[in-house]
Amino acid sequence: MKTSHLVAFAMGVGAHSRIHSFAQPPAHVYELRSYYAMPGKLEDIKKRLPRPRHQNLNTHNMKSVGYWEPTGDNKDQVLIYMLEHRQQREATKNWSAFARDPEWQKVSKESEANGKLIDHIVSVYMNPSDFSQ
């Protein structure tokens, strides 16, 4: 009996490995961006996001996946969001085009009339794992 369980387990592991070996390369890359706000400026960052920014992101081939606010120590300082790009090298081009966009430049300038909003940004590019949903 123990041998049959061991054989069944080994067959299951082998089948599991074969499933993963046929994983397709990712069709896109995700970018996780964390915006660290200047003191007292997180609400100002959140105000400039909804309308013009979403439209401009889509115009520049960046798909907004979602936005999050951390709990705990950084809850008043950080805004986190995720974008989807076709490829990482395209993301760099997309961000450059976005930065030159006259509409975004206008929104950015107006929103920072009373001072800089973002202290720094942390950006991480990620591919889905082969076992990811």
GUPATOR-750750 format. One record per residue: residue number from 1; residue in three letters; x, y, z of N, C-alpha, C, O in turn. Coordinates in Angstrom, 1 decimal. Example, Ala and Ser with C-alpha at 12.3 -4.5 7.8 and 13.67 -1.06 7.14 Angstrom:
// GUPATOR-750750
num	residuo	n.xx	n.yy	n.zz	ca.xx	ca.yy	ca.zz	c.xx	c.yy	c.zz	o.xx	o.yy	o.zz
1	ala	13.2	-5.7	7.8	12.3	-4.5	7.8	13.2	-3.3	7.8	14.2	-3.3	8.5 .
2	ser	12.8	-2.2	7.1	13.7	-1.1	7.1	12.9	0.0	7.9	13.4	1.1	8.0 .
This chain:
// GUPATOR-750750
num	residuo	n.xx	n.yy	n.zz	ca.xx	ca.yy	ca.zz	c.xx	c.yy	c.zz	o.xx	o.yy	o.zz
1	met	0.8	-1.2	0.0	0.0	0.0	0.0	0.9	1.3	0.0	0.6	2.2	-0.8 .
2	lys	1.9	1.3	0.9	2.7	2.5	0.9	3.4	2.7	-0.4	3.6	3.9	-0.8 .
3	thr	3.8	1.7	-1.1	4.5	1.8	-2.4	3.5	2.4	-3.4	4.0	3.3	-4.2 .
4	ser	2.3	2.0	-3.4	1.3	2.6	-4.4	1.1	4.0	-4.1	0.9	4.8	-5.1 .
5	his	1.0	4.4	-2.9	0.9	5.9	-2.6	2.1	6.7	-3.0	1.9	7.8	-3.5 .
6	leu	3.3	6.1	-2.9	4.5	6.8	-3.3	4.5	6.9	-4.8	4.9	7.9	-5.3 .
7	val	4.1	5.8	-5.5	4.1	5.9	-7.0	3.1	6.9	-7.4	3.4	7.7	-8.4 .
8	ala	1.9	6.9	-6.8	0.9	7.9	-7.2	1.4	9.3	-6.9	1.2	10.2	-7.8 .
9	phe	2.1	9.5	-5.8	2.6	10.9	-5.5	3.7	11.3	-6.6	3.6	12.4	-7.1 .
10	ala	4.6	10.3	-6.9	5.6	10.6	-7.9	5.0	10.9	-9.2	5.4	11.8	-9.9 .
11	met	3.9	10.2	-9.6	3.3	10.5	-10.9	2.6	11.9	-10.9	2.7	12.6	-11.9 .
12	gly	2.0	12.2	-9.8	1.4	13.5	-9.6	2.4	14.6	-9.7	2.2	15.6	-10.4 .
13	val	3.6	14.4	-9.1	4.6	15.4	-9.1	5.1	15.6	-10.6	5.3	16.7	-11.1 .
14	gly	5.3	14.5	-11.3	5.8	14.5	-12.6	4.8	15.2	-13.5	5.2	16.0	-14.4 .
15	ala	3.5	14.9	-13.3	2.4	15.6	-14.1	2.4	17.1	-13.8	2.3	17.9	-14.7 .
16	his	2.6	17.4	-12.6	2.6	18.8	-12.1	3.8	19.6	-12.8	3.6	20.7	-13.3 .
17	ser	4.9	18.9	-12.9	6.1	19.5	-13.5	5.9	19.7	-15.0	6.3	20.8	-15.5 .
18	arg	5.3	18.8	-15.6	5.0	18.9	-17.0	4.1	20.1	-17.3	4.3	20.8	-18.3 .
19	ile	3.1	20.3	-16.5	2.2	21.4	-16.7	3.0	22.7	-16.7	2.8	23.6	-17.5 .
20	his	3.9	22.9	-15.7	4.6	24.1	-15.6	5.7	24.3	-16.7	6.0	25.4	-17.1 .
21	ser	6.2	23.2	-17.2	7.2	23.3	-18.3	6.6	23.8	-19.6	7.3	24.3	-20.4 .
22	phe	5.3	23.7	-19.8	4.6	24.2	-21.0	4.1	25.6	-20.8	3.3	26.1	-21.6 .
23	ala	4.4	26.3	-19.7	3.9	27.6	-19.5	4.3	28.6	-20.6	5.5	28.5	-21.1 .
24	gln	3.4	29.4	-21.0	3.7	30.4	-22.1	4.4	31.6	-21.5	4.2	31.9	-20.4 .
25	pro	5.2	32.2	-22.4	5.8	33.4	-21.9	4.8	34.5	-21.6	3.7	34.5	-22.3 .
26	pro	5.0	35.4	-20.7	3.9	36.4	-20.4	3.6	37.3	-21.6	4.5	37.6	-22.4 .
27	ala	2.3	37.6	-21.7	1.9	38.4	-22.8	2.0	39.9	-22.4	1.8	40.8	-23.3 .
28	his	2.3	40.2	-21.2	2.5	41.5	-20.8	3.3	41.5	-19.5	3.6	40.5	-18.9 .
29	val	3.7	42.7	-19.1	4.4	42.9	-17.8	3.6	43.9	-17.0	3.0	44.8	-17.5 .
30	tyr	3.7	43.7	-15.6	3.0	44.6	-14.7	4.1	45.5	-14.1	5.2	45.1	-13.9 .
31	glu	3.6	46.7	-13.8	4.5	47.6	-13.1	3.8	48.0	-11.8	2.6	48.6	-11.8 .
32	leu	4.4	47.8	-10.7	3.9	48.2	-9.4	4.6	49.5	-9.0	5.9	49.5	-8.9 .
33	arg	3.9	50.6	-8.8	4.4	51.9	-8.5	4.0	52.4	-7.2	2.8	52.3	-6.8 .
34	ser	4.9	52.8	-6.4	4.6	53.3	-5.0	5.0	54.8	-5.0	6.2	55.1	-5.2 .
35	tyr	4.1	55.7	-4.8	4.3	57.1	-4.7	4.4	57.5	-3.2	3.5	57.3	-2.5 .
36	tyr	5.6	58.0	-2.8	5.8	58.5	-1.5	5.6	60.0	-1.5	6.3	60.7	-2.1 .
37	ala	4.5	60.4	-0.8	4.1	61.8	-0.8	5.0	62.7	0.1	5.5	62.2	1.1 .
38	met	5.1	63.9	-0.4	5.7	64.9	0.5	4.7	65.1	1.7	3.5	64.8	1.6 .
39	pro	5.2	65.5	2.9	4.4	65.6	4.0	3.1	66.4	3.8	3.1	67.5	3.3 .
40	gly	1.9	65.8	4.1	0.6	66.4	4.0	0.1	66.5	2.5	-0.9	67.1	2.3 .
41	lys	0.7	65.8	1.6	0.4	66.0	0.2	-0.3	64.7	-0.5	-0.6	64.7	-1.7 .
42	leu	-0.5	63.7	0.3	-1.1	62.5	-0.3	-2.5	62.7	-0.9	-2.8	62.2	-2.0 .
43	glu	-3.3	63.5	-0.2	-4.7	63.8	-0.7	-4.6	64.6	-2.0	-5.4	64.4	-2.9 .
44	asp	-3.6	65.4	-2.2	-3.4	66.2	-3.4	-3.0	65.2	-4.6	-3.5	65.4	-5.7 .
45	ile	-2.2	64.2	-4.2	-1.8	63.3	-5.3	-3.1	62.5	-5.7	-3.3	62.3	-6.9 .
46	lys	-3.9	62.1	-4.8	-5.1	61.3	-5.1	-6.1	62.1	-5.9	-6.8	61.6	-6.8 .
47	lys	-6.2	63.4	-5.7	-7.1	64.3	-6.4	-6.7	64.4	-7.9	-7.6	64.6	-8.7 .
48	arg	-5.4	64.3	-8.2	-5.1	64.5	-9.6	-5.1	63.2	-10.4	-4.9	63.2	-11.6 .
49	leu	-5.4	62.1	-9.8	-5.4	60.8	-10.5	-6.6	60.5	-11.3	-6.5	60.1	-12.5 .
50	pro	-7.8	60.7	-10.8	-9.0	60.1	-11.5	-9.2	60.3	-12.9	-9.2	59.4	-13.7 .
51	arg	-9.4	61.5	-13.4	-9.8	61.8	-14.7	-8.7	61.9	-15.8	-8.5	61.0	-16.6 .
52	pro	-8.0	63.0	-15.8	-7.0	63.2	-16.9	-5.9	62.1	-16.9	-5.5	61.7	-18.0 .
53	arg	-5.5	61.7	-15.7	-4.4	60.7	-15.7	-4.8	59.4	-16.3	-4.1	58.8	-17.1 .
54	his	-6.0	58.9	-15.9	-6.4	57.6	-16.5	-6.5	57.7	-18.0	-6.0	56.8	-18.7 .
55	gln	-7.1	58.7	-18.5	-7.2	58.9	-20.0	-5.8	58.9	-20.6	-5.6	58.3	-21.7 .
56	asn	-4.9	59.7	-20.0	-3.6	59.8	-20.6	-2.8	58.5	-20.5	-2.1	58.2	-21.4 .
57	leu	-3.0	57.8	-19.5	-2.3	56.5	-19.4	-2.8	55.6	-20.5	-1.9	54.9	-21.2 .
58	asn	-4.1	55.5	-20.7	-4.6	54.6	-21.8	-4.1	55.1	-23.1	-3.8	54.3	-24.0 .
59	thr	-4.1	56.4	-23.3	-3.6	57.0	-24.6	-2.2	56.6	-24.9	-1.8	56.4	-26.0 .
60	his	-1.4	56.4	-23.8	0.0	56.0	-24.0	0.3	54.5	-23.7	1.4	54.2	-23.3 .
61	asn	-0.7	53.7	-24.0	-0.6	52.2	-23.9	-0.3	51.7	-22.6	0.4	50.7	-22.5 .
62	met	-0.7	52.3	-21.5	-0.6	51.8	-20.2	-2.0	51.6	-19.6	-2.8	52.5	-19.5 .
63	lys	-2.2	50.4	-19.2	-3.5	50.0	-18.6	-3.5	50.1	-17.1	-2.6	49.4	-16.5 .
64	ser	-4.3	50.8	-16.5	-4.4	50.9	-15.1	-5.1	49.7	-14.6	-6.3	49.3	-15.0 .
65	val	-4.5	48.9	-13.6	-5.1	47.7	-13.0	-5.8	48.0	-11.7	-6.9	47.5	-11.5 .
66	gly	-5.2	48.9	-10.9	-5.8	49.2	-9.6	-4.9	50.1	-8.8	-3.7	50.3	-9.0 .
67	tyr	-5.6	50.7	-7.7	-4.9	51.6	-6.8	-5.1	51.1	-5.4	-6.2	50.6	-5.1 .
68	trp	-4.1	51.3	-4.5	-4.2	50.8	-3.2	-3.6	51.8	-2.2	-2.7	52.6	-2.6 .
69	glu	-4.1	51.8	-1.0	-3.5	52.6	0.1	-3.1	51.7	1.2	-3.9	50.9	1.6 .
70	pro	-1.9	51.7	1.6	-1.4	50.8	2.7	-2.1	51.1	4.0	-2.6	52.2	4.3 .
71	thr	-2.1	50.1	4.9	-2.6	50.3	6.2	-1.3	50.4	7.1	-0.3	50.0	6.6 .
72	gly	-1.5	50.8	8.3	-0.3	50.9	9.2	0.5	52.2	9.1	-0.1	53.2	8.8 .
73	asp	1.8	52.0	9.3	2.7	53.2	9.4	2.7	54.1	8.2	2.8	55.4	8.4 .
74	asn	2.6	53.6	7.0	2.7	54.5	5.8	1.4	54.9	5.2	1.4	55.5	4.2 .
75	lys	0.3	54.7	5.9	-1.0	54.9	5.3	-1.3	56.4	4.9	-2.0	56.6	4.0 .
76	asp	-0.6	57.3	5.5	-0.8	58.7	5.1	0.3	59.3	4.2	0.4	60.5	3.9 .
77	gln	1.2	58.4	3.8	2.4	58.8	3.0	2.5	58.1	1.6	3.2	58.6	0.8 .
78	val	1.8	57.0	1.4	2.1	56.2	0.2	0.8	55.9	-0.6	-0.3	55.6	0.0 .
79	leu	0.9	56.0	-1.9	-0.2	55.5	-2.8	0.5	54.5	-3.7	1.5	54.8	-4.3 .
80	ile	-0.2	53.4	-3.8	0.4	52.3	-4.6	-0.6	52.0	-5.8	-1.8	51.9	-5.6 .
81	tyr	0.0	51.8	-7.0	-0.9	51.4	-8.1	-0.2	50.5	-9.0	1.1	50.4	-9.0 .
82	met	-0.9	49.8	-9.8	-0.4	48.8	-10.8	-0.8	49.1	-12.2	-2.0	49.5	-12.4 .
83	leu	0.1	49.0	-13.1	-0.2	49.2	-14.5	0.2	47.9	-15.3	1.0	47.1	-14.8 .
84	glu	-0.4	47.8	-16.4	-0.1	46.7	-17.3	0.5	47.3	-18.6	-0.1	48.2	-19.2 .
85	his	1.6	46.7	-19.0	2.3	47.1	-20.3	2.4	45.9	-21.1	2.4	44.7	-20.6 .
86	arg	2.6	46.1	-22.4	2.8	44.9	-23.3	4.2	44.3	-23.1	4.4	43.1	-23.0 .
87	gln	5.2	45.2	-22.9	6.6	44.8	-22.6	7.3	45.8	-21.8	6.8	47.0	-21.8 .
88	gln	8.3	45.4	-21.0	9.0	46.4	-20.2	9.7	47.5	-21.0	9.6	48.6	-20.6 .
89	arg	10.3	47.1	-22.1	10.9	48.2	-22.9	9.9	49.2	-23.5	10.3	50.3	-23.6 .
90	glu	8.7	48.7	-23.7	7.7	49.6	-24.2	7.2	50.5	-23.0	6.9	51.7	-23.3 .
91	ala	7.3	50.1	-21.8	6.9	50.9	-20.7	7.7	52.1	-20.6	7.2	53.2	-20.3 .
92	thr	9.0	52.0	-20.8	9.9	53.1	-20.8	9.5	54.2	-21.9	9.5	55.4	-21.6 .
93	lys	9.2	53.7	-23.0	8.8	54.6	-24.1	7.5	55.2	-23.8	7.2	56.4	-24.0 .
94	asn	6.6	54.4	-23.2	5.2	54.9	-22.8	5.3	56.0	-21.8	4.7	57.1	-21.9 .
95	trp	6.2	55.8	-20.8	6.4	56.9	-19.7	7.0	58.1	-20.3	6.6	59.2	-19.9 .
96	ser	7.9	58.0	-21.3	8.5	59.2	-21.9	7.5	60.0	-22.7	7.4	61.2	-22.6 .
97	ala	6.6	59.3	-23.4	5.6	59.9	-24.2	4.6	60.6	-23.2	4.1	61.7	-23.5 .
98	phe	4.2	59.9	-22.2	3.3	60.4	-21.2	3.8	61.7	-20.6	3.1	62.7	-20.4 .
99	ala	5.1	61.7	-20.2	5.7	62.9	-19.6	5.7	64.1	-20.5	5.7	65.3	-20.1 .
100	arg	5.8	63.9	-21.8	5.8	65.0	-22.8	4.3	65.4	-23.2	4.2	66.4	-23.9 .
101	asp	3.3	64.7	-22.8	2.0	64.9	-23.2	1.5	66.3	-22.6	1.6	66.5	-21.4 .
102	pro	1.1	67.2	-23.5	0.7	68.6	-23.0	-0.4	68.6	-22.0	-0.4	69.4	-21.0 .
103	glu	-1.4	67.7	-22.1	-2.4	67.6	-21.1	-1.9	67.2	-19.7	-2.3	67.8	-18.7 .
104	trp	-1.0	66.2	-19.7	-0.4	65.8	-18.4	0.4	66.9	-17.9	0.4	67.1	-16.6 .
105	gln	1.2	67.6	-18.7	2.1	68.7	-18.2	1.2	69.8	-17.5	1.6	70.3	-16.5 .
106	lys	0.1	70.0	-18.1	-0.8	71.0	-17.6	-1.4	70.6	-16.2	-1.3	71.3	-15.2 .
107	val	-1.9	69.3	-16.1	-2.4	68.8	-14.9	-1.3	68.8	-13.8	-1.6	69.2	-12.7 .
108	ser	-0.1	68.4	-14.2	1.0	68.3	-13.2	1.3	69.7	-12.7	1.5	69.8	-11.5 .
109	lys	1.5	70.6	-13.6	1.8	72.0	-13.2	0.8	72.6	-12.3	1.1	73.2	-11.2 .
110	glu	-0.5	72.4	-12.6	-1.6	73.0	-11.8	-1.6	72.3	-10.4	-1.9	73.0	-9.4 .
111	ser	-1.4	71.0	-10.4	-1.5	70.3	-9.1	-0.4	70.6	-8.2	-0.4	70.4	-7.0 .
112	glu	0.8	71.1	-8.7	1.9	71.4	-7.9	2.1	72.9	-7.7	3.2	73.3	-7.4 .
113	ala	1.1	73.6	-7.9	1.1	75.1	-7.8	1.5	75.5	-6.3	2.2	76.5	-6.1 .
114	asn	1.1	74.7	-5.4	1.5	75.0	-4.0	2.6	74.1	-3.4	2.7	73.9	-2.2 .
115	gly	3.4	73.6	-4.3	4.6	72.8	-3.9	4.5	71.4	-4.5	3.5	70.8	-4.9 .
116	lys	5.7	70.8	-4.5	5.9	69.4	-4.9	5.1	68.4	-4.2	4.9	68.5	-3.0 .
117	leu	4.5	67.5	-4.9	3.6	66.5	-4.3	4.3	65.2	-3.9	4.1	64.6	-2.9 .
118	ile	5.3	64.8	-4.8	5.9	63.4	-4.6	7.3	63.6	-4.2	8.1	64.2	-4.9 .
119	asp	7.7	62.9	-3.1	9.0	62.9	-2.6	9.9	61.9	-3.5	10.9	62.3	-4.0 .
120	his	9.3	60.7	-3.7	10.0	59.8	-4.6	9.1	58.7	-5.0	8.0	58.4	-4.4 .
121	ile	9.5	58.0	-6.1	8.7	56.9	-6.6	9.5	55.6	-6.7	10.7	55.6	-7.0 .
122	val	8.9	54.5	-6.3	9.5	53.2	-6.4	8.7	52.4	-7.4	7.5	52.2	-7.3 .
123	ser	9.4	51.9	-8.5	8.8	51.2	-9.5	9.4	49.8	-9.7	10.6	49.7	-9.7 .
124	val	8.5	48.8	-9.7	9.0	47.4	-9.9	8.2	46.8	-11.0	7.0	46.8	-11.0 .
125	tyr	9.0	46.2	-12.0	8.3	45.5	-13.1	8.3	44.0	-12.7	9.2	43.5	-12.1 .
126	met	7.1	43.4	-13.1	6.9	42.0	-12.7	6.3	41.2	-13.8	5.4	41.7	-14.5 .
127	asn	6.7	40.0	-14.0	6.0	39.0	-14.8	5.2	38.1	-14.0	5.7	37.7	-12.9 .
128	pro	4.1	37.6	-14.4	3.3	36.6	-13.7	4.1	35.3	-13.6	4.8	34.9	-14.5 .
129	ser	4.1	34.7	-12.4	4.7	33.4	-12.2	3.9	32.4	-13.0	2.7	32.6	-13.3 .
130	asp	4.5	31.3	-13.4	3.8	30.3	-14.2	2.7	29.7	-13.4	1.8	29.0	-14.1 .
131	phe	2.6	29.8	-12.1	1.5	29.3	-11.3	0.5	30.4	-10.9	-0.4	30.1	-10.1 .
132	ser	0.7	31.5	-11.4	-0.2	32.7	-11.1	-1.5	32.5	-11.8	-1.6	32.0	-12.9 .
133	gln	-2.6	33.0	-11.2	-3.9	33.1	-11.8	-3.9	34.1	-12.8	-4.9	34.3	-13.5 .
